Amino acid sequence: MPLALLSGWLKVATQVNPITYVLEAMRAILNTGWDGAAIWKGVLACLILAVVTYTLAAIALRVRTRRL
């Protein structure tokens, strides 16, 4: 759903969700071509997700190996 059609808490939630920017980048490539702003936001969102998940995995591994 386009962000312009959303309102209230749902619009705020989609603006905070990094997957929104990944999907916007995919839509930009498929529908309009190479929209640089949308693609960079999508790449940045992917990088942020990668850093967060890697950090959480490293912490979980450290906690798990400490218990053994």
C-alpha positions in Angstrom: 0.0 0.0 0.0 1.4 3.4 -0.8 2.5 5.4 2.2 0.5 8.4 1.1 -2.8 6.5 1.7 -1.9 5.6 5.3 -2.7 7.7 8.3 -2.4 7.6 12.1 -0.3 5.0 13.9 -0.1 2.8 10.9 1.8 5.4 8.9 4.2 6.0 11.8 4.8 2.2 12.1 5.6 1.8 8.5 8.0 4.8 8.5 10.0 3.1 11.4 10.0 -0.3 9.8 13.1 -0.8 7.7 11.4 -3.4 5.4 9.3 -0.5 4.1 12.4 1.0 2.5 13.6 -2.3 1.0 10.2 -2.8 -0.6 10.1 0.8 -1.9 13.5 0.2 -3.5 12.3 -3.0 -5.1 9.2 -1.2 -6.4 11.3 1.7 -7.8 13.5 -0.7 -9.7 10.5 -2.7 -11.1 8.1 0.2 -11.8 9.9 3.4 -12.5 13.5 2.4 -13.1 16.6 3.4 -11.2 15.4 5.9 -8.6 18.6 6.6 -6.7 17.0 8.0 -3.5 14.7 5.0 -3.0 17.5 2.5 -3.8 19.9 4.1 -1.4 17.3 4.1 1.4 16.7 0.4 0.7 20.4 -0.4 0.7 20.9 1.5 3.9 18.0 -0.3 5.5 19.5 -3.7 4.5 22.8 -2.6 6.0 21.2 -1.5 9.3 19.3 -4.8 9.5 22.5 -6.8 8.9 24.3 -4.9 11.6 21.5 -5.4 14.1 21.0 -9.1 13.4 24.7 -9.8 13.4 25.1 -8.0 16.8 22.2 -9.9 18.3 23.6 -13.2 17.0 27.0 -12.4 18.4 25.5 -11.6 21.8 23.4 -14.7 21.8 26.5 -16.8 20.9 28.5 -15.2 23.6 25.8 -15.9 26.2 25.3 -19.5 25.0 29.0 -20.3 25.1 29.4 -18.8 28.5 26.8 -21.2 30.0 28.7 -24.3 28.9 
